Amino acid sequence: MGIYMIEKINLKNAVNKVDNLYVYEKIGRLNGHILSVVNVENRTLDFHVHESSDELFYVIEGSFNLETENGLTQVDEGELIIVPKGVLHRPVVKSLSRFLMIELEGTLNKENSGDLYK
């Protein structure tokens, strides 16, 4: 058996350590997926599609609306929503909200997440 490290992560603590809005802090990897936390306020992204992967939003604190061609779905604190690949969508965030996002590595980029994505 090799040496490995198992790390426990508190989502609230992790997202509270992010000082700026719209900065995606990568907190882990899982089978080719990136887990990131981000703080968002007063932001509506352009409609976009992820052709190769689903995308998960888990609301740690606050709430937001996910807009699709079918309308708006409100997602509140403690809830998650999964956007299937190929679905046109955009998050609509009015008040400060804190998220965990899980997506296939390479899915999010500056073009579909904002200039501060690294």
C-alpha positions as CSV (number, residue, x, y, z in Angstrom):
1,M,0.0,0.0,0.0
2,G,1.4,3.4,-1.0
3,I,1.3,6.6,1.0
4,Y,-1.7,8.8,0.3
5,M,-3.4,11.7,1.9
6,I,-7.1,12.0,2.7
7,E,-8.2,15.5,3.4
8,K,-11.4,16.6,5.1
9,I,-12.9,19.9,3.7
10,N,-15.4,22.1,5.4
11,L,-17.3,23.8,2.5
12,K,-18.3,26.9,4.6
13,N,-14.8,27.4,5.8
14,A,-13.4,26.9,2.3
15,V,-15.7,29.4,0.6
16,N,-15.3,32.0,3.4
17,K,-11.6,32.0,2.8
18,V,-12.2,33.3,-0.8
19,D,-11.7,37.0,-0.4
20,N,-13.0,38.2,-3.8
21,L,-16.2,37.7,-5.8
22,Y,-16.1,35.6,-8.9
23,V,-12.8,33.8,-8.0
24,Y,-13.1,30.0,-8.4
25,E,-11.0,28.4,-5.7
26,K,-10.3,24.8,-6.6
27,I,-10.6,22.6,-3.5
28,G,-10.4,19.1,-4.9
29,R,-10.4,16.7,-7.8
30,L,-12.6,13.7,-8.3
31,N,-12.3,11.3,-11.2
32,G,-11.3,14.0,-13.7
33,H,-13.7,16.5,-12.2
34,I,-12.8,19.8,-10.5
35,L,-14.5,20.9,-7.3
36,S,-14.5,24.7,-6.8
37,V,-16.0,27.2,-4.4
38,V,-17.0,30.7,-5.5
39,N,-18.7,33.8,-4.1
40,V,-21.1,35.5,-6.5
41,E,-23.3,38.6,-6.3
42,N,-25.2,40.7,-8.8
43,R,-24.2,38.6,-11.8
44,T,-25.9,37.1,-14.8
45,L,-23.8,35.1,-17.2
46,D,-24.5,34.8,-20.9
47,F,-26.4,31.7,-22.0
48,H,-24.0,28.9,-22.7
49,V,-23.9,25.1,-23.2
50,H,-21.4,22.5,-22.0
51,E,-21.3,19.9,-24.8
52,S,-19.1,17.3,-23.0
53,S,-20.2,17.3,-19.4
54,D,-22.9,17.9,-16.8
55,E,-22.4,20.7,-14.3
56,L,-23.4,20.7,-10.6
57,F,-24.2,23.8,-8.5
58,Y,-24.5,23.3,-4.7
59,V,-25.7,26.4,-2.8
60,I,-23.6,26.6,0.4
61,E,-25.2,29.9,1.4
62,G,-27.8,32.2,-0.3
63,S,-29.8,31.3,-3.4
64,F,-29.8,31.9,-7.2
65,N,-31.9,31.2,-10.2
66,L,-30.8,28.8,-13.0
67,E,-32.3,30.0,-16.3
68,T,-32.9,27.5,-19.1
69,E,-35.2,27.5,-22.2
70,N,-37.9,26.2,-19.8
71,G,-37.7,29.3,-17.5
72,L,-36.2,30.0,-14.1
73,T,-35.6,27.4,-11.3
74,Q,-34.8,28.9,-7.9
75,V,-32.1,27.0,-6.0
76,D,-31.8,27.7,-2.3
77,E,-29.2,27.1,0.5
78,G,-28.5,23.4,1.0
79,E,-29.9,22.5,-2.4
80,L,-28.1,21.4,-5.6
81,I,-29.0,21.3,-9.2
82,I,-27.4,19.4,-12.1
83,V,-27.4,20.9,-15.5
84,P,-27.2,18.0,-18.1
85,K,-24.6,18.4,-20.9
86,G,-26.1,20.1,-23.9
87,V,-28.6,22.2,-22.0
88,L,-28.6,25.9,-22.7
89,H,-28.4,27.7,-19.3
90,R,-27.1,30.6,-17.3
91,P,-27.0,31.3,-13.6
92,V,-28.8,34.5,-12.4
93,V,-27.5,35.7,-9.0
94,K,-28.9,38.8,-7.3
95,S,-27.7,38.7,-3.7
96,L,-24.5,37.3,-2.3
97,S,-24.4,33.5,-2.8
98,R,-21.7,30.9,-2.1
99,F,-21.4,27.8,-4.3
100,L,-19.7,24.5,-4.7
101,M,-19.4,23.7,-8.3
102,I,-18.4,20.3,-9.8
103,E,-17.6,20.0,-13.4
104,L,-15.4,17.9,-15.7
105,E,-11.9,19.5,-15.9
106,G,-11.8,21.9,-18.8
107,T,-15.6,22.6,-18.8
108,L,-15.4,26.0,-17.1
109,N,-13.2,28.6,-18.6
110,K,-12.9,32.4,-18.8
111,E,-15.4,32.5,-21.7
112,N,-18.3,30.9,-19.9
113,S,-17.4,31.7,-16.2
114,G,-15.9,35.2,-16.3
115,D,-12.5,36.8,-16.6
116,L,-11.3,35.7,-13.1
117,Y,-11.5,32.0,-13.8
118,K,-8.1,30.4,-13.5
